[in-house]
Amino acid sequence: MQEKQASTVEELHSQLWFFFDALNNYTTVIQNRTGNEKEEKRLYVADKYDEIKLTLRNKALYIPVNLHSEIERTCLVIHKTAIKFMKNIEREYGAEMLGEWDRIHKEVNVDIKKAIKSLENEFRALLGAS
């Protein structure tokens, strides 16, 4: 049982960072991409979201309920941030877009990153590695 729990934590940790990295790459301030490239980045974020949701559903028994809920909340924030970026940045143009882009960039690299780091502490505690 402990091996499966450790394996699940490792898998979720990895998927969470892949999901974050996909969002960070999609929302990065320095971009010179075509519409197709932006769409590919957005779809990659969606794929990573689907992957971690599937893992959470299939391996829910191996992690505590409160940790499961925290991971779900963090994933939902990442997903909502990607949608906000798509609506307000990818599909919009103009000076007001730049301020929103900066806010999203800070949200990704401060708030969401902080949430993932907090989850890492939960993972360590669960594995007895804190």
Beta strands, then each sheet from edge to edge (+ up, - down):
end
